[in-house]
Structure formats: C-alpha cells, structure tokens
Amino acid sequence: MNEIGRIDISKVVKVIDKFPEQCEEAIEIGRKFSRKLEIKKPERVYVCGMGGSGIAGDILAGGFPERDIRVSKGYELPKHVGSKDLVFVISYSGNTEETLSVFREAVGRGCEIIAVTSGGELERECVKHSIDYVKIPKGIKPRFSLGYLLFPIIVVLENIKFVRKQKLDLVLKNLRETREETGIKTPTKDNLAKRIAMKLLDSVPVVQGFGIYAPVAHRARTQFNENSKVPSFSEVYPELNHNSILGWEGGGYLTRNFSVILIRDEKESEQIRKRIEFTKKLLRKSAKYVVEIWSLYPYELSRMLSTMYVLDFVTVYLALLRNKDPGDDSLLLKLKTILKKGE
C-alpha cells in the first residue's frame, strides 16, 4: 500500500473505492433538488457537457434508449433546440468554456435549463439568470465524479415522469458488490480488474461493446487515456463487423500491439452473440490479449454501471503498474492555460 501511495499522488484509489457512496449521496442531492422543482414534462432532453462531465449524458442516453435523450458536446446548441426542450448543462468545475457557451445560447432561446455543477462561472450565471441548478460537492476530478453528475439527472427525470421509476437501491447494492470483487483490497487471484490490468501492460487497449454498452466502452477508452496515460480505442457492434474486422485480419505484426476487452451480456441477442463469437476467434489469432467482461446483473442500469466500475478499476490499476499517477492531468491544464491566453 505504501508503494501505491507513492504513485497515487492524487489519491484516486480512495476516490474510486468510494464510488457507491458517491452515487448514494448524489441520489439524495437529486431528491432534495427535485422537491422544489416545478417544470413540465419536455418533448426532448438534451445533456450538454464535455469530457468527464459529458460522459454522464452518454450513459444517460445509452441507458434509456426508448426516450428522446440527446447529447451535445461542443460550443453550440443544436439549431432545433427550443423552449419545449429540457436542457441539462453539466460542468463539474463550472468553468468549461464550451459548456458555458451552450448555456448562454440556451438562455437566449428560452429553453428550460437545469445546470449541474460544483460552482464556478456556471453557478454565477445560474444565479444571475435565476436558473435552477444542482450544486454538487467540489474536490475531485470530473472523470471520477460521474455519480454526482448522473444520478441527480436520473432523479429529476423520474420526478417529471420522463423516464420510468428506477431501482436505485438495487443499483447501489450491485455497485457495492462489484467493489467487493474488484476493489483494491481484493487479492489479484480473486480480482478480475487487477488480472486484466496486468495483461494489458505494453499494449494498446481496445474496448468493444454493443447496445447499452456503447457508452460504457467509450467511457473506458477515455479512462484509459486519462488515468492509465495510454492510447486507447472503443468500437461498437454491429458496426465494427462492417469495417474493423478487416484490419484485424490483415494487420499482421501491427495487431500484436493491441489487446481487446469484449463487453458481454447474458441477455445479448442471438445475432450479436454470433457476431461477437466470430470476431473473438479472429481477435485471438491477431491481438496480443483478448478478455471478456460479462455483466450478469438482472437490472439494466446495474449492468451498465457495474461494468463501467470494473473498467474504471482496470484503468487505475494499469496506471499504477505503469508507475503513473492516475489523477495527473497537467497536460490538459496546460492546454486550457494556452487557450485562455489566446496563444
């Protein structure tokens, strides 16, 4: 543990270990906020945010495919968004320039807006324009604050009857069970996340998902980038079967630099199962390492978030194995500084 403390200067291991408690707190924050909220059920929901904040929108849209939930990442709000839409503006810091730009545009169009932030300029602008906002705790990296960013939105959407009532207590229970299996105290021989991280050393991780796991795969890719400090890619079935597999077949020695994580589900359709099994045979001949992560929980939101949680642990363990502080993001801060100076 002393060696982990030496590498993990940002204390990410402690933060990720407390993710179930973060989610529990976030649910309560959402419930307190919703008690005072008076808005009509919208035609559509837009979730606007960047980076770790924007991932909350990806997970939300992926988890509720039957609802019209769209994600917007960038400086501009889509042209057709208007007063009948509910716009969630998410910025953990409250100072993300793209998100602030979208917020001001949404205000100008008369949209129904709810912000989610820990403070910063976004909070000040919400106060200025009398916009409702969910205030979440400060002090952690945005990419490790998904619980704070996601669950208040789910609770709000429940309360305005835009999504069905969720089994949030069950989700919390399943996340705690996942921590027992993959947390830092669980020895490697019993810990899937630690074993996967060891296999991934000296290769480029590729995460493949489908359906509700498309945003989970994307999230894992960005976590490998930010936490493990390695290049990474994500792919989605069935689309990857129309292009990517040819690269795996013809890549030669190049493909040996890649390892593949396949997200599986006992409820996957027969056609998806056939596609994955066909691709897996190819990958085992061409990639350095291939592993499957099976999501077995019966409840859909638990399946998504527990799989995401396992992969979060994998990315942190890989960072530690590579002697990298998983919380270091000095390069991102350097870019932000350059942009502010107008260089």
NUTISE-537654 format. One record per residue (C-alpha): z, y, x. Coordinates in steps of 0.1 Angstrom, whole numbers, plus 5000, padded with zeros to 4 digits. Layout:
N
{Z->Z	Y->Y	X->X}
...
***
This chain:
343
{Z->5000	Y->5000	X->5000}
{Z->5006	Y->5023	X->5030}
{Z->4970	Y->5019	X->5040}
{Z->4958	Y->5027	X->5005}
{Z->4979	Y->5058	X->5005}
{Z->4964	Y->5069	X->5038}
{Z->4928	Y->5066	X->5024}
{Z->4935	Y->5077	X->4988}
{Z->4945	Y->5112	X->4996}
{Z->4937	Y->5124	X->4961}
{Z->4959	Y->5097	X->4946}
{Z->4931	Y->5083	X->4924}
{Z->4946	Y->5048	X->4923}
{Z->4976	Y->5062	X->4904}
{Z->4954	Y->5082	X->4880}
{Z->4931	Y->5053	X->4872}
{Z->4961	Y->5030	X->4867}
{Z->4974	Y->5053	X->4840}
{Z->4941	Y->5055	X->4820}
{Z->4955	Y->5036	X->4790}
{Z->4984	Y->5061	X->4788}
{Z->4959	Y->5090	X->4792}
{Z->4940	Y->5076	X->4762}
{Z->4972	Y->5073	X->4741}
{Z->4981	Y->5109	X->4749}
{Z->4946	Y->5120	X->4741}
{Z->4947	Y->5104	X->4707}
{Z->4979	Y->5122	X->4698}
{Z->4963	Y->5155	X->4711}
{Z->4934	Y->5149	X->4688}
{Z->4956	Y->5141	X->4658}
{Z->4977	Y->5173	X->4663}
{Z->4945	Y->5194	X->4666}
{Z->4929	Y->5178	X->4636}
{Z->4958	Y->5186	X->4613}
{Z->4949	Y->5223	X->4614}
{Z->4911	Y->5218	X->4614}
{Z->4891	Y->5228	X->4583}
{Z->4854	Y->5221	X->4587}
{Z->4828	Y->5203	X->4566}
{Z->4810	Y->5171	X->4575}
{Z->4780	Y->5182	X->4595}
{Z->4744	Y->5169	X->4594}
{Z->4744	Y->5161	X->4631}
{Z->4768	Y->5162	X->4660}
{Z->4759	Y->5174	X->4695}
{Z->4780	Y->5168	X->4725}
{Z->4773	Y->5192	X->4754}
{Z->4787	Y->5188	X->4789}
{Z->4778	Y->5180	X->4825}
{Z->4789	Y->5153	X->4849}
{Z->4822	Y->5137	X->4841}
{Z->4825	Y->5158	X->4810}
{Z->4791	Y->5149	X->4798}
{Z->4798	Y->5111	X->4801}
{Z->4821	Y->5115	X->4771}
{Z->4790	Y->5123	X->4750}
{Z->4771	Y->5094	X->4763}
{Z->4799	Y->5070	X->4755}
{Z->4803	Y->5085	X->4720}
{Z->4766	Y->5083	X->4712}
{Z->4764	Y->5047	X->4725}
{Z->4795	Y->5036	X->4706}
{Z->4783	Y->5050	X->4672}
{Z->4745	Y->5043	X->4672}
{Z->4745	Y->5044	X->4634}
{Z->4755	Y->5081	X->4634}
{Z->4733	Y->5110	X->4644}
{Z->4752	Y->5119	X->4676}
{Z->4731	Y->5135	X->4704}
{Z->4739	Y->5145	X->4739}
{Z->4727	Y->5177	X->4756}
{Z->4730	Y->5183	X->4793}
{Z->4717	Y->5215	X->4808}
{Z->4717	Y->5252	X->4804}
{Z->4701	Y->5254	X->4769}
{Z->4709	Y->5241	X->4735}
{Z->4680	Y->5222	X->4718}
{Z->4659	Y->5247	X->4697}
{Z->4666	Y->5229	X->4663}
{Z->4704	Y->5231	X->4665}
{Z->4718	Y->5254	X->4639}
{Z->4746	Y->5263	X->4615}
{Z->4746	Y->5229	X->4598}
{Z->4754	Y->5211	X->4631}
{Z->4787	Y->5205	X->4648}
{Z->4786	Y->5212	X->4685}
{Z->4813	Y->5198	X->4708}
{Z->4813	Y->5218	X->4741}
{Z->4830	Y->5199	X->4768}
{Z->4841	Y->5212	X->4802}
{Z->4872	Y->5198	X->4818}
{Z->4876	Y->5228	X->4842}
{Z->4863	Y->5253	X->4816}
{Z->4841	Y->5268	X->4843}
{Z->4809	Y->5247	X->4842}
{Z->4781	Y->5272	X->4842}
{Z->4756	Y->5251	X->4823}
{Z->4782	Y->5244	X->4796}
{Z->4792	Y->5280	X->4793}
{Z->4756	Y->5289	X->4788}
{Z->4752	Y->5264	X->4760}
{Z->4785	Y->5276	X->4744}
{Z->4773	Y->5312	X->4743}
{Z->4740	Y->5301	X->4728}
{Z->4758	Y->5281	X->4701}
{Z->4779	Y->5311	X->4692}
{Z->4748	Y->5332	X->4689}
{Z->4732	Y->5307	X->4665}
{Z->4763	Y->5305	X->4643}
{Z->4769	Y->5268	X->4649}
{Z->4802	Y->5251	X->4641}
{Z->4818	Y->5247	X->4675}
{Z->4847	Y->5228	X->4689}
{Z->4854	Y->5230	X->4726}
{Z->4874	Y->5205	X->4747}
{Z->4888	Y->5220	X->4779}
{Z->4918	Y->5223	X->4801}
{Z->4913	Y->5261	X->4804}
{Z->4892	Y->5284	X->4825}
{Z->4864	Y->5307	X->4812}
{Z->4857	Y->5284	X->4782}
{Z->4892	Y->5287	X->4769}
{Z->4890	Y->5325	X->4773}
{Z->4857	Y->5327	X->4754}
{Z->4870	Y->5305	X->4726}
{Z->4899	Y->5329	X->4721}
{Z->4876	Y->5359	X->4723}
{Z->4853	Y->5344	X->4695}
{Z->4880	Y->5327	X->4675}
{Z->4865	Y->5293	X->4682}
{Z->4886	Y->5261	X->4677}
{Z->4893	Y->5243	X->4710}
{Z->4912	Y->5212	X->4721}
{Z->4935	Y->5220	X->4750}
{Z->4939	Y->5190	X->4774}
{Z->4961	Y->5187	X->4805}
{Z->4950	Y->5200	X->4839}
{Z->4954	Y->5185	X->4873}
{Z->4929	Y->5156	X->4876}
{Z->4892	Y->5152	X->4885}
{Z->4869	Y->5155	X->4855}
{Z->4855	Y->5120	X->4861}
{Z->4889	Y->5105	X->4857}
{Z->4897	Y->5124	X->4825}
{Z->4874	Y->5105	X->4801}
{Z->4903	Y->5096	X->4778}
{Z->4912	Y->5133	X->4774}
{Z->4876	Y->5142	X->4768}
{Z->4866	Y->5114	X->4745}
{Z->4894	Y->5104	X->4722}
{Z->4901	Y->5139	X->4706}
{Z->4864	Y->5140	X->4696}
{Z->4867	Y->5105	X->4680}
{Z->4898	Y->5115	X->4661}
{Z->4881	Y->5147	X->4648}
{Z->4850	Y->5128	X->4637}
{Z->4873	Y->5103	X->4619}
{Z->4891	Y->5130	X->4601}
{Z->4859	Y->5147	X->4588}
{Z->4845	Y->5113	X->4579}
{Z->4815	Y->5115	X->4602}
{Z->4825	Y->5081	X->4617}
{Z->4844	Y->5052	X->4603}
{Z->4881	Y->5049	X->4610}
{Z->4887	Y->5033	X->4644}
{Z->4912	Y->5007	X->4655}
{Z->4926	Y->5029	X->4683}
{Z->4958	Y->5010	X->4687}
{Z->4938	Y->4979	X->4694}
{Z->4917	Y->4997	X->4719}
{Z->4948	Y->5008	X->4738}
{Z->4962	Y->4973	X->4738}
{Z->4930	Y->4959	X->4752}
{Z->4928	Y->4986	X->4779}
{Z->4964	Y->4977	X->4790}
{Z->4953	Y->4940	X->4791}
{Z->4923	Y->4950	X->4813}
{Z->4947	Y->4968	X->4837}
{Z->4968	Y->4937	X->4840}
{Z->4938	Y->4918	X->4851}
{Z->4921	Y->4943	X->4874}
{Z->4948	Y->4968	X->4884}
{Z->4960	Y->4975	X->4920}
{Z->4990	Y->4951	X->4917}
{Z->4969	Y->4921	X->4907}
{Z->4961	Y->4900	X->4938}
{Z->4924	Y->4896	X->4948}
{Z->4922	Y->4859	X->4939}
{Z->4930	Y->4868	X->4903}
{Z->4913	Y->4902	X->4903}
{Z->4876	Y->4903	X->4893}
{Z->4872	Y->4940	X->4902}
{Z->4885	Y->4935	X->4938}
{Z->4863	Y->4905	X->4943}
{Z->4832	Y->4923	X->4931}
{Z->4840	Y->4953	X->4954}
{Z->4843	Y->4931	X->4984}
{Z->4809	Y->4915	X->4976}
{Z->4793	Y->4950	X->4972}
{Z->4800	Y->4961	X->5007}
{Z->4769	Y->4971	X->5027}
{Z->4746	Y->4971	X->4997}
{Z->4734	Y->4994	X->4970}
{Z->4749	Y->4986	X->4936}
{Z->4726	Y->4984	X->4906}
{Z->4742	Y->4981	X->4872}
{Z->4723	Y->4966	X->4843}
{Z->4733	Y->4970	X->4806}
{Z->4719	Y->4969	X->4771}
{Z->4727	Y->4985	X->4737}
{Z->4762	Y->4998	X->4737}
{Z->4765	Y->4992	X->4774}
{Z->4737	Y->5015	X->4784}
{Z->4761	Y->5045	X->4788}
{Z->4786	Y->5022	X->4805}
{Z->4760	Y->5013	X->4831}
{Z->4751	Y->5049	X->4836}
{Z->4788	Y->5058	X->4839}
{Z->4793	Y->5030	X->4866}
{Z->4763	Y->5044	X->4885}
{Z->4778	Y->5079	X->4887}
{Z->4812	Y->5065	X->4896}
{Z->4797	Y->5045	X->4925}
{Z->4781	Y->5078	X->4936}
{Z->4812	Y->5100	X->4933}
{Z->4840	Y->5075	X->4941}
{Z->4825	Y->5050	X->4965}
{Z->4801	Y->5075	X->4981}
{Z->4771	Y->5052	X->4979}
{Z->4737	Y->5054	X->4963}
{Z->4736	Y->5035	X->4930}
{Z->4713	Y->5029	X->4901}
{Z->4715	Y->5019	X->4865}
{Z->4690	Y->5001	X->4843}
{Z->4688	Y->4991	X->4806}
{Z->4674	Y->4960	X->4788}
{Z->4649	Y->4955	X->4775}
{Z->4631	Y->4985	X->4791}
{Z->4637	Y->4971	X->4827}
{Z->4617	Y->4940	X->4818}
{Z->4587	Y->4962	X->4814}
{Z->4588	Y->4976	X->4849}
{Z->4618	Y->4969	X->4871}
{Z->4614	Y->4931	X->4875}
{Z->4581	Y->4935	X->4893}
{Z->4599	Y->4955	X->4920}
{Z->4625	Y->4927	X->4924}
{Z->4598	Y->4901	X->4926}
{Z->4577	Y->4920	X->4952}
{Z->4603	Y->4939	X->4972}
{Z->4606	Y->4914	X->5000}
{Z->4634	Y->4922	X->5025}
{Z->4640	Y->4955	X->5008}
{Z->4657	Y->4939	X->4978}
{Z->4683	Y->4923	X->5000}
{Z->4698	Y->4958	X->5004}
{Z->4707	Y->4957	X->4966}
{Z->4735	Y->4940	X->4946}
{Z->4733	Y->4937	X->4909}
{Z->4760	Y->4938	X->4882}
{Z->4750	Y->4924	X->4849}
{Z->4770	Y->4935	X->4819}
{Z->4771	Y->4906	X->4794}
{Z->4785	Y->4902	X->4759}
{Z->4790	Y->4870	X->4738}
{Z->4775	Y->4889	X->4709}
{Z->4743	Y->4898	X->4727}
{Z->4712	Y->4889	X->4707}
{Z->4691	Y->4858	X->4714}
{Z->4662	Y->4879	X->4727}
{Z->4684	Y->4900	X->4750}
{Z->4701	Y->4868	X->4763}
{Z->4667	Y->4853	X->4771}
{Z->4656	Y->4884	X->4789}
{Z->4689	Y->4886	X->4810}
{Z->4687	Y->4849	X->4819}
{Z->4651	Y->4852	X->4830}
{Z->4659	Y->4883	X->4851}
{Z->4691	Y->4867	X->4866}
{Z->4670	Y->4839	X->4880}
{Z->4647	Y->4864	X->4897}
{Z->4676	Y->4885	X->4910}
{Z->4694	Y->4855	X->4925}
{Z->4664	Y->4849	X->4947}
{Z->4659	Y->4885	X->4957}
{Z->4691	Y->4906	X->4956}
{Z->4720	Y->4903	X->4981}
{Z->4745	Y->4896	X->4954}
{Z->4745	Y->4891	X->4916}
{Z->4776	Y->4891	X->4894}
{Z->4781	Y->4891	X->4856}
{Z->4809	Y->4910	X->4838}
{Z->4815	Y->4895	X->4804}
{Z->4830	Y->4916	X->4776}
{Z->4849	Y->4893	X->4753}
{Z->4870	Y->4915	X->4731}
{Z->4860	Y->4913	X->4694}
{Z->4862	Y->4950	X->4687}
{Z->4832	Y->4970	X->4698}
{Z->4849	Y->5001	X->4712}
{Z->4873	Y->4979	X->4732}
{Z->4843	Y->4960	X->4746}
{Z->4827	Y->4992	X->4758}
{Z->4858	Y->5009	X->4773}
{Z->4873	Y->4978	X->4788}
{Z->4840	Y->4970	X->4807}
{Z->4839	Y->5006	X->4818}
{Z->4875	Y->5004	X->4830}
{Z->4868	Y->4973	X->4851}
{Z->4838	Y->4990	X->4867}
{Z->4859	Y->5021	X->4874}
{Z->4883	Y->4999	X->4893}
{Z->4854	Y->4983	X->4912}
{Z->4842	Y->5018	X->4924}
{Z->4876	Y->5028	X->4936}
{Z->4882	Y->4995	X->4954}
{Z->4848	Y->4998	X->4971}
{Z->4858	Y->5034	X->4982}
{Z->4890	Y->5021	X->4998}
{Z->4871	Y->4992	X->5015}
{Z->4847	Y->5018	X->5029}
{Z->4876	Y->5040	X->5041}
{Z->4866	Y->5068	X->5017}
{Z->4889	Y->5089	X->4996}
{Z->4876	Y->5082	X->4961}
{Z->4887	Y->5116	X->4949}
{Z->4869	Y->5136	X->4976}
{Z->4841	Y->5158	X->4961}
{Z->4839	Y->5185	X->4987}
{Z->4801	Y->5183	X->4988}
{Z->4799	Y->5191	X->4951}
{Z->4822	Y->5221	X->4956}
{Z->4800	Y->5233	X->4984}
{Z->4770	Y->5234	X->4961}
{Z->4790	Y->5253	X->4934}
{Z->4800	Y->5278	X->4960}
{Z->4764	Y->5283	X->4972}
{Z->4752	Y->5288	X->4936}
{Z->4779	Y->5314	X->4929}
{Z->4770	Y->5334	X->4960}
{Z->4733	Y->5333	X->4949}
{Z->4722	Y->5319	X->4982}
***
